[in-house]
């Protein structure tokens, strides 16, 4: 009996050893990879490498937006043996906070593993080395965006969010190009998750590409200051201004007010974030008159040598109501250039009636109204040109002086570029090149060059060199005149639709001027437009009084800067 018990006991022990051996064999050979991965995961820490966001540069290589390394010095309170001594040493290294301040930050930290001490500081390599040697003190680095021109170029350049993603302007439009790609790496760490040695790198971060703009920061600041002064002086609700090369559509300056600081968006409201140049369609008023007149000449509805009787200020008829003039008493007989220089609504109404609705509608569409210009910046509105089936006798008589049609300031600037470019349309653009992180230029598709003419060169030249020069020399645009220069342009004082009551707001207007210099071969087209200048100030509210002086300042200073 005793031998039998011993035999059973030994058999059980043998079976146990065999089971252990089988289990060891299973774990060692069949589950080897699984447990090795668990072990490595416990020993290894991973971190993501953030790429540097590409810079945005003006046409001369000056920075409009760029990123720099922002450091945050932090403490791990539980890892510091002598807080007082550590604080004294750290204060001596950074010279930006005293020992008491550092000590307080460490002792009052709610998180024993992380206590920020100083944020957004730029450290030297020597300081980094010294700080890294302190037990329980670390450095957290990240890229931070800055905008040297501040609000002056805010609506063109845009801004980014906390995750480094573009949210507006060119930062949004070219976000994928600017952002770059993230990298990853790993290192062995001890039980406290402190790095022991670098293990391996996965993919290195690839910095974003830089974009080079057509904007010139000097012209941008000239335009910004001129518009800002005028908006303030006339108490306007908002204002826009731009400078564009009429030969190729390169935007040299683009300003929208009220503005904001893209580096600090805390104080910005919704109204200031919108780009009024692109997103605020309005009835353009008289600034559309040269475009309509050019098309009327092109379609042979009128001849440049024709004269029009302007009814001495009041024109009525069945089907189009009564049309008046801005000037009391109106005008008698005017030449076509006189209709433009004196900005006669009645003269333009008669031109529209001579053309008819079909031709007038065709001209508006060919000049780009009712559709987006395609500029490479987000937020553009297409404006409104009603389908021809909705037109009436009122439309034919009122569209020619800027009613019953809605346009953006960008569309108006492009229409004037067509006239300045001798009848050939352009496509506006802000980016002319992309340069990758290696410094190699990446060629973008060039803006489409229109081979066709909307109006012939003779017509376009007559409008600019004769009629619009006359506007500045003798008509409503005198305040844009520059001695010794042949400035051309057109003023506009547009009614604002009253959506609540219907009809028009009789108290507020949009005051505009669009023109350029010189007349024979225009080097620039300049647009200035102010919405709701405060009439109670008694300084005027018409385009000639409000917008023309700012345009003059922009043109004069830009000509001097470009040495033209």
C-alpha positions as CSV (number, residue, x, y, z in Angstrom):
1,X,0.0,0.0,0.0
2,X,2.8,2.4,0.9
3,X,4.7,1.6,-2.4
4,X,1.5,2.3,-4.3
5,X,1.0,5.7,-2.7
6,X,4.6,6.7,-3.4
7,X,4.2,5.6,-7.0
8,X,1.1,7.8,-7.4
9,X,2.9,10.7,-5.8
10,X,5.9,10.4,-8.0
11,X,3.7,10.1,-11.1
12,X,2.0,13.3,-10.1
13,X,5.3,15.1,-9.6
14,X,6.5,13.8,-13.0
15,X,3.3,14.9,-14.7
16,X,3.8,18.4,-13.1
17,X,7.3,18.7,-14.4
18,X,6.2,17.6,-17.8
19,X,3.4,20.2,-17.7
20,X,5.9,22.9,-16.7
21,X,8.2,21.8,-19.5
22,X,5.5,21.9,-22.0
23,X,4.3,25.3,-20.8
24,X,7.9,26.7,-20.9
25,X,8.3,25.3,-24.4
26,X,5.0,26.9,-25.5
27,X,5.9,30.3,-24.0
28,X,9.5,30.2,-25.2
29,X,8.9,29.2,-28.8
30,X,5.2,29.8,-29.7
31,X,4.6,33.0,-27.7
32,X,8.1,34.5,-28.0
33,X,7.1,37.4,-30.3
34,X,4.1,38.3,-28.3
35,X,5.9,38.6,-24.9
36,X,8.9,40.3,-26.6
37,X,6.6,43.0,-27.9
38,X,5.0,43.5,-24.4
39,X,8.5,43.7,-22.9
40,X,9.7,46.2,-25.5
41,X,6.5,48.3,-25.1
42,X,7.2,48.6,-21.4
43,X,10.8,49.6,-22.0
44,X,10.2,51.9,-25.0
45,X,8.7,55.3,-25.3
46,X,7.5,56.9,-28.6
47,X,7.3,60.5,-29.5
48,X,6.0,62.4,-32.5
49,X,8.3,64.8,-34.3
50,X,6.5,67.9,-35.4
51,X,7.5,69.5,-38.7
52,X,8.2,73.1,-39.1
53,X,5.4,74.9,-41.0
54,X,6.5,76.6,-44.2
55,X,7.0,80.4,-44.3
56,X,4.9,82.8,-46.3
57,X,7.1,85.4,-48.0
58,X,6.3,88.5,-50.0
59,X,7.6,89.0,-53.6
60,X,10.9,90.2,-52.3
61,X,11.5,87.4,-49.8
62,X,10.4,89.3,-46.7
63,X,8.6,87.3,-44.1
64,X,4.8,87.6,-43.7
65,X,4.4,84.5,-41.7
66,X,6.9,82.1,-40.2
67,X,7.5,79.6,-37.3
68,X,10.0,79.7,-34.5
69,X,10.8,77.4,-31.6
70,X,9.0,78.3,-28.4
71,X,10.3,76.6,-25.3
72,X,8.4,75.9,-22.0
73,X,10.5,75.1,-19.0
74,X,8.7,72.6,-16.7
75,X,9.4,70.7,-13.5
76,X,8.6,67.2,-12.2
77,X,8.1,68.1,-8.5
78,X,8.3,64.4,-7.3
79,X,11.7,64.0,-8.9
80,X,13.4,67.0,-7.3
81,X,15.3,66.4,-4.0
82,X,16.1,70.0,-3.1
83,X,13.6,72.4,-4.6
84,X,15.2,75.6,-3.2
85,X,18.6,74.8,-4.6
86,X,17.2,73.7,-7.9
87,X,15.2,77.0,-8.2
88,X,18.3,79.1,-7.4
89,X,20.4,77.3,-10.1
90,X,17.6,77.5,-12.7
91,X,17.1,81.2,-12.0
92,X,20.8,81.8,-12.6
93,X,20.6,80.1,-16.0
94,X,17.5,81.7,-17.5
95,X,17.6,85.1,-15.8
96,X,13.8,85.4,-16.6
97,X,12.3,84.4,-13.3
98,X,13.5,84.6,-9.7
99,X,14.1,81.7,-7.3
100,X,11.0,82.5,-5.3
101,X,8.8,82.6,-8.4
102,X,10.2,79.2,-9.6
103,X,9.8,77.7,-6.1
104,X,6.2,78.8,-5.9
105,X,5.4,77.3,-9.4
106,X,6.9,74.0,-8.3
107,X,5.3,73.8,-4.8
108,X,1.8,74.9,-5.9
109,X,1.6,72.5,-8.9
110,X,-1.4,70.3,-8.9
111,X,0.3,67.7,-11.0
112,X,3.3,66.0,-9.3
113,X,4.6,65.0,-12.7
114,X,4.3,68.3,-14.6
115,X,4.6,71.9,-13.4
116,X,5.1,74.6,-16.1
117,X,7.5,77.3,-14.8
118,X,8.1,79.6,-17.8
119,X,6.3,79.4,-21.1
120,X,7.2,80.8,-24.6
121,X,10.8,81.5,-24.0
122,X,13.6,81.1,-26.6
123,X,16.6,79.4,-25.1
124,X,20.2,79.3,-26.4
125,X,22.0,76.0,-26.9
126,X,24.2,76.7,-23.8
127,X,21.1,77.2,-21.7
128,X,19.5,74.1,-23.0
129,X,22.5,72.1,-22.0
130,X,22.6,73.5,-18.5
131,X,18.9,73.1,-17.9
132,X,19.0,69.5,-19.1
133,X,21.5,68.6,-16.4
134,X,19.1,69.6,-13.6
135,X,17.3,66.8,-12.0
136,X,13.5,67.1,-12.3
137,X,13.6,70.0,-14.8
138,X,12.7,69.6,-18.5
139,X,12.2,71.6,-21.7
140,X,9.2,71.2,-23.9
141,X,9.6,72.7,-27.3
142,X,7.1,73.4,-30.1
143,X,6.7,75.6,-33.1
144,X,4.9,78.9,-32.8
145,X,3.7,81.1,-35.6
146,X,4.3,84.8,-35.9
147,X,3.2,87.5,-38.3
148,X,5.6,90.5,-38.6
149,X,3.0,92.7,-40.4
150,X,0.3,92.0,-37.8
151,X,-3.1,93.2,-38.9
152,X,-1.8,94.9,-42.0
153,X,-1.7,91.7,-44.0
154,X,-4.0,89.6,-41.8
155,X,-6.9,88.9,-44.3
156,X,-4.5,87.9,-47.1
157,X,-2.1,85.7,-45.0
158,X,-4.8,84.4,-42.6
159,X,-4.0,82.5,-39.4
160,X,-3.7,79.0,-37.9
161,X,-5.3,77.1,-35.0
162,X,-3.7,75.6,-31.9
163,X,-3.1,72.4,-33.9
164,X,-1.0,74.2,-36.5
165,X,-3.8,73.8,-39.1
166,X,-4.6,76.7,-41.4
167,X,-8.0,78.3,-40.6
168,X,-8.2,81.4,-42.9
169,X,-6.6,83.1,-45.8
170,X,-3.5,81.7,-47.5
171,X,-2.8,79.6,-44.4
172,X,-6.0,77.7,-45.1
173,X,-5.8,77.7,-48.9
174,X,-2.2,76.3,-49.0
175,X,-2.4,74.3,-45.7
176,X,-1.3,71.0,-47.1
177,X,1.8,72.6,-48.7
178,X,2.7,74.6,-45.7
179,X,2.0,72.0,-43.0
180,X,4.6,69.3,-44.0
181,X,4.5,65.7,-42.6
182,X,5.0,64.5,-39.0
183,X,7.8,62.1,-38.1
184,X,8.1,59.5,-35.3
185,X,10.9,58.1,-33.2
186,X,11.4,55.9,-30.1
187,X,13.8,55.5,-27.2
188,X,14.5,53.0,-24.3
189,X,13.4,54.4,-21.0
190,X,13.8,53.4,-17.3
191,X,11.0,52.6,-14.9
192,X,10.4,56.4,-14.4
193,X,10.0,56.8,-18.2
194,X,13.2,58.7,-18.5
195,X,15.2,58.2,-21.7
196,X,18.1,55.8,-21.5
197,X,19.2,55.6,-25.1
198,X,17.8,56.3,-28.5
199,X,16.6,53.1,-30.1
200,X,15.4,54.0,-33.6
201,X,13.8,56.6,-35.8
202,X,10.8,55.8,-37.9
203,X,10.1,58.5,-40.4
204,X,11.8,61.8,-40.0
205,X,9.5,64.9,-40.0
206,X,9.5,66.7,-43.3
207,X,9.2,70.5,-43.0
208,X,6.5,72.3,-44.9
209,X,7.3,74.2,-48.1
210,X,7.5,78.0,-48.3
211,X,5.2,80.0,-50.5
212,X,6.3,83.2,-52.2
213,X,3.5,85.7,-52.8
214,X,2.9,88.4,-55.3
215,X,2.2,90.8,-52.4
216,X,4.8,93.4,-51.7
217,X,5.0,94.1,-47.9
218,X,5.9,97.8,-48.5
219,X,2.9,98.4,-50.8
220,X,0.8,96.4,-48.4
221,X,1.7,98.7,-45.5
222,X,1.1,101.8,-47.7
223,X,-2.3,100.6,-48.6
224,X,-3.2,99.6,-45.1
225,X,-2.2,102.9,-43.5
226,X,-4.0,104.9,-46.2
227,X,-7.2,102.9,-45.8
228,X,-7.0,102.9,-42.0
229,X,-6.6,106.6,-41.9
230,X,-9.7,107.1,-44.1
231,X,-11.9,104.7,-42.3
232,X,-11.1,106.4,-39.0
233,X,-11.5,109.9,-40.4
234,X,-14.9,109.2,-41.9
235,X,-16.1,106.8,-39.2
236,X,-16.8,104.1,-41.7
237,X,-18.2,100.7,-40.7
238,X,-15.7,98.9,-42.9
239,X,-13.3,99.4,-45.8
240,X,-11.3,97.6,-48.4
241,X,-8.4,98.5,-50.6
242,X,-6.1,96.7,-53.0
243,X,-3.4,97.2,-55.6
244,X,-3.2,94.8,-58.5
245,X,-1.0,94.5,-61.6
246,X,-3.5,94.7,-64.5
247,X,-1.2,93.0,-67.0
248,X,-0.9,89.6,-65.1
249,X,-3.4,89.8,-62.2
250,X,-0.7,89.7,-59.5
251,X,-2.1,91.2,-56.3
252,X,0.4,93.6,-54.8
253,X,-1.7,94.6,-51.8
254,X,-5.0,93.5,-50.3
255,X,-6.5,95.1,-47.1
256,X,-9.8,94.6,-45.4
257,X,-10.9,96.6,-42.3
258,X,-11.7,96.2,-39.5
259,X,-8.7,94.0,-39.0
260,X,-7.3,91.6,-36.4
261,X,-4.0,90.5,-35.1
262,X,-3.4,86.9,-36.4
263,X,-0.9,86.3,-33.6
264,X,-3.5,87.0,-31.0
265,X,-7.2,86.3,-31.9
266,X,-8.6,86.6,-28.4
267,X,-9.8,90.2,-29.0
268,X,-11.1,89.6,-32.6
269,X,-14.8,89.6,-33.3
270,X,-16.6,87.9,-36.2
271,X,-16.9,91.0,-38.2
272,X,-13.2,91.7,-38.2
273,X,-12.3,88.1,-39.4
274,X,-14.3,88.4,-42.6
275,X,-12.5,89.4,-45.8
276,X,-14.8,92.2,-47.1
277,X,-12.9,92.3,-50.4
278,X,-14.2,88.8,-51.3
279,X,-17.3,88.1,-49.1
280,X,-19.3,91.3,-49.2
281,X,-21.2,91.7,-52.5
282,X,-22.9,95.1,-52.9
283,X,-24.6,97.1,-55.6
284,X,-21.6,98.9,-57.1
285,X,-23.2,102.1,-58.2
286,X,-21.3,104.4,-60.5
287,X,-18.0,102.5,-60.6
288,X,-19.6,100.0,-63.0
289,X,-20.4,102.8,-65.5
290,X,-17.1,102.6,-67.5
291,X,-17.5,98.8,-67.9
292,X,-21.1,99.3,-69.3
293,X,-20.0,102.1,-71.6
294,X,-17.1,100.1,-72.9
295,X,-19.4,97.2,-73.8
296,X,-21.9,99.6,-75.4
297,X,-19.2,100.9,-77.7
298,X,-18.0,97.3,-78.4
299,X,-21.5,96.2,-79.4
300,X,-21.9,99.4,-81.5
301,X,-24.9,100.5,-79.4
302,X,-23.2,103.9,-79.1
303,X,-20.2,105.6,-80.6
304,X,-17.5,107.5,-78.5
305,X,-18.4,110.6,-80.4
306,X,-22.2,110.5,-79.6
307,X,-23.9,112.9,-77.3
308,X,-26.8,112.1,-74.9
309,X,-29.4,114.5,-73.6
310,X,-29.6,114.0,-69.9
311,X,-33.0,115.5,-69.3
312,X,-31.7,118.2,-66.9
313,X,-31.9,115.9,-64.0
314,X,-35.2,114.0,-64.3
315,X,-36.0,111.1,-66.7
316,X,-39.3,109.3,-66.5
317,X,-41.0,106.8,-68.7
318,X,-43.4,103.9,-68.8
319,X,-41.8,100.7,-67.7
320,X,-38.7,102.2,-65.9
321,X,-40.1,104.8,-63.5
322,X,-38.2,108.0,-62.7
323,X,-34.4,108.4,-62.7
324,X,-32.6,111.3,-61.1
325,X,-29.1,112.6,-60.7
326,X,-26.8,113.0,-57.7
327,X,-26.2,116.6,-58.7
328,X,-29.2,118.9,-58.2
329,X,-30.4,120.3,-61.5
330,X,-28.8,117.5,-63.4
331,X,-27.2,117.9,-66.9
332,X,-28.2,118.8,-70.4
333,X,-26.4,117.3,-73.4
334,X,-23.3,115.4,-72.5
335,X,-20.7,113.5,-74.6
336,X,-20.1,109.9,-73.7
337,X,-16.9,110.8,-71.9
338,X,-18.9,113.6,-70.2
339,X,-21.5,111.1,-69.0
340,X,-18.7,109.2,-67.3
341,X,-16.8,112.2,-66.0
342,X,-19.9,113.8,-64.5
343,X,-21.3,110.3,-63.5
344,X,-24.8,110.9,-65.1
345,X,-27.3,108.2,-64.1
346,X,-29.7,109.3,-66.8
347,X,-27.0,109.2,-69.5
348,X,-26.1,105.6,-68.5
349,X,-29.8,104.6,-68.3
350,X,-30.2,105.8,-71.9
351,X,-27.1,103.8,-72.9
352,X,-28.6,100.7,-71.3
353,X,-31.9,101.2,-73.2
354,X,-29.9,101.6,-76.5
355,X,-28.2,98.2,-75.8
356,X,-31.2,96.3,-74.7
357,X,-31.4,93.6,-72.0
358,X,-29.8,90.8,-73.9
359,X,-26.6,92.7,-74.9
360,X,-26.3,94.2,-71.4
361,X,-26.6,90.8,-69.7
362,X,-24.0,89.4,-72.1
363,X,-21.6,92.1,-71.3
364,X,-22.0,91.7,-67.5
365,X,-21.2,87.9,-67.8
366,X,-18.2,88.4,-70.1
367,X,-16.7,90.9,-67.6
368,X,-17.0,88.3,-64.9
369,X,-19.9,89.5,-62.9
370,X,-22.1,86.8,-61.3
371,X,-19.2,84.3,-60.9
372,X,-16.1,84.0,-58.7
373,X,-12.9,85.4,-60.1
374,X,-11.0,82.2,-58.9
375,X,-8.4,84.1,-56.8
376,X,-6.4,81.6,-54.7
377,X,-7.8,82.6,-51.3
378,X,-10.9,81.1,-49.7
379,X,-14.2,82.8,-48.9
380,X,-15.0,84.4,-52.3
381,X,-18.6,85.2,-53.1
382,X,-19.9,85.1,-56.7
383,X,-22.2,88.1,-56.4
384,X,-25.5,88.2,-58.3
385,X,-26.6,88.9,-61.8
386,X,-30.2,87.9,-62.2
387,X,-31.1,85.6,-65.1
388,X,-32.4,87.4,-68.1
389,X,-35.9,86.1,-67.6
390,X,-36.2,88.2,-64.5
391,X,-35.2,91.5,-66.1
392,X,-37.6,94.3,-66.7
393,X,-37.6,97.8,-68.1
394,X,-36.3,98.9,-64.7
395,X,-33.3,96.5,-65.0
396,X,-32.2,97.8,-68.4
397,X,-32.3,101.4,-67.2
398,X,-30.8,100.8,-63.8
399,X,-28.1,98.1,-64.1
400,X,-26.0,100.6,-66.2
401,X,-25.5,102.8,-63.1
402,X,-25.0,100.0,-60.7
403,X,-28.4,99.0,-59.4
404,X,-30.1,95.5,-59.6
405,X,-26.7,93.8,-59.8
406,X,-24.5,92.7,-56.9
407,X,-20.7,92.5,-57.2
408,X,-17.7,92.1,-54.9
409,X,-14.8,94.5,-54.8
410,X,-12.6,91.9,-56.3
411,X,-14.9,91.5,-59.3
412,X,-14.9,95.2,-59.8
413,X,-11.1,95.4,-59.6
414,X,-10.8,92.6,-62.2
415,X,-13.2,94.4,-64.6
416,X,-11.1,97.5,-64.4
417,X,-8.0,95.4,-65.0
418,X,-9.6,94.2,-68.3
419,X,-9.9,97.9,-69.4
420,X,-6.4,98.7,-68.2
421,X,-5.0,95.6,-69.9
422,X,-6.4,96.9,-73.3
423,X,-9.5,94.7,-73.2
424,X,-7.9,91.4,-72.2
425,X,-9.1,89.8,-68.9
426,X,-6.8,88.6,-66.2
427,X,-7.1,86.1,-63.3
428,X,-6.1,87.5,-59.9
429,X,-3.7,85.5,-57.8
430,X,-1.6,85.9,-54.7
431,X,0.9,83.0,-54.9
432,X,3.6,82.9,-57.6
433,X,6.0,80.1,-56.4
434,X,6.4,77.3,-53.9
435,X,9.8,76.5,-52.5
436,X,10.3,73.1,-50.7
437,X,12.3,72.6,-47.5
438,X,15.4,71.8,-49.6
439,X,15.2,75.2,-51.3
440,X,14.1,74.0,-54.6
441,X,11.3,75.8,-56.4
442,X,8.2,73.9,-57.2
443,X,6.5,75.3,-60.2
444,X,2.8,75.9,-59.8
445,X,0.4,76.1,-62.7
446,X,0.6,79.6,-64.0
447,X,-2.6,81.7,-63.8
448,X,-4.6,81.2,-67.0
449,X,-3.8,83.8,-69.6
450,X,-6.9,84.8,-71.6
451,X,-6.1,84.8,-75.3
452,X,-9.4,86.5,-76.2
453,X,-10.4,90.1,-75.8
454,X,-13.6,91.2,-74.2
455,X,-13.5,94.6,-75.8
456,X,-11.0,95.6,-78.5
457,X,-7.9,97.6,-77.6
458,X,-9.1,100.8,-79.2
459,X,-12.3,100.8,-77.1
460,X,-10.4,100.0,-73.8
461,X,-7.8,102.7,-74.5
462,X,-10.5,105.3,-75.2
463,X,-12.3,104.5,-71.9
464,X,-9.1,104.7,-69.9
465,X,-7.0,107.3,-71.6
466,X,-9.9,109.7,-72.6
467,X,-13.0,109.2,-70.4
468,X,-11.4,108.1,-67.1
469,X,-8.6,110.6,-67.3
470,X,-11.3,113.2,-67.8
471,X,-13.0,111.9,-64.6
472,X,-9.9,112.7,-62.6
473,X,-9.0,115.9,-64.3
474,X,-12.4,117.5,-64.7
475,X,-15.1,115.3,-63.1
476,X,-15.9,113.6,-59.8
477,X,-12.5,112.2,-59.2
478,X,-10.4,115.4,-58.9
479,X,-9.2,114.5,-55.4
480,X,-7.3,111.6,-56.9
481,X,-5.3,113.8,-59.3
482,X,-1.5,113.9,-58.9
483,X,0.5,116.7,-60.3
484,X,2.7,115.5,-63.2
485,X,0.9,112.2,-63.4
486,X,-1.9,111.0,-65.6
487,X,-4.1,109.3,-63.1
488,X,-7.4,107.8,-64.3
489,X,-10.3,106.3,-62.5
490,X,-14.0,106.4,-61.6
491,X,-15.8,107.3,-58.4
492,X,-18.9,105.6,-57.1
493,X,-21.5,106.4,-54.4
494,X,-23.7,103.3,-54.1
495,X,-27.0,102.9,-52.4
496,X,-27.2,100.1,-49.8
497,X,-30.3,97.9,-50.0
498,X,-32.5,98.0,-46.9
499,X,-33.5,94.3,-46.4
500,X,-35.8,95.0,-43.5
501,X,-38.0,97.7,-45.2
502,X,-37.3,97.1,-48.9
503,X,-35.9,99.6,-51.2
504,X,-32.7,101.5,-50.3
505,X,-31.2,102.9,-47.1
506,X,-31.4,106.7,-47.6
507,X,-28.8,107.4,-44.9
508,X,-25.9,105.1,-45.7
509,X,-23.8,104.5,-48.8
510,X,-20.7,102.7,-50.1
511,X,-18.1,105.2,-51.3
512,X,-15.6,103.9,-53.9
513,X,-12.9,104.8,-56.3
514,X,-11.1,102.5,-58.8
515,X,-8.3,103.8,-61.0
516,X,-4.7,103.7,-61.7
517,X,-1.6,105.3,-63.3
518,X,-0.3,106.0,-65.9
519,X,-3.1,106.0,-68.4
520,X,-1.3,104.7,-71.6
521,X,0.3,101.6,-70.0
522,X,-1.2,101.3,-66.5
523,X,1.3,99.9,-63.9
524,X,-1.4,99.3,-61.3
525,X,-5.1,99.3,-60.6
526,X,-6.1,100.6,-57.2
527,X,-9.4,100.1,-55.5
528,X,-10.6,101.9,-52.4
529,X,-14.1,101.3,-51.0
530,X,-15.6,102.4,-47.6
531,X,-18.9,101.1,-46.4
532,X,-21.2,103.5,-44.4
533,X,-19.0,106.6,-43.9
534,X,-20.6,108.6,-41.1
535,X,-22.6,111.4,-42.7
536,X,-23.2,113.2,-39.4
537,X,-19.5,114.1,-39.3
538,X,-20.2,116.5,-42.1
539,X,-17.1,115.5,-44.1
540,X,-18.9,114.0,-47.0
541,X,-19.9,110.5,-48.0
542,X,-19.4,110.3,-51.8
543,X,-16.7,108.3,-53.5
544,X,-14.9,111.5,-54.7
545,X,-14.6,112.9,-51.1
546,X,-14.1,109.7,-49.2
547,X,-12.3,107.1,-51.4
548,X,-10.4,109.2,-54.0
549,X,-8.0,110.9,-51.6
550,X,-6.9,107.5,-50.2
551,X,-6.4,106.1,-53.7
552,X,-4.3,109.1,-54.5
553,X,-2.1,108.5,-51.5
554,X,-1.7,104.8,-52.4
555,X,-0.9,105.5,-56.1
556,X,1.5,108.3,-55.3
557,X,3.5,106.4,-52.7
558,X,3.5,103.2,-54.7
559,X,4.8,105.0,-57.8
560,X,7.6,106.6,-55.7
561,X,8.5,103.2,-54.1
562,X,8.6,101.4,-57.4
563,X,10.5,104.3,-59.0
564,X,8.1,104.5,-61.9
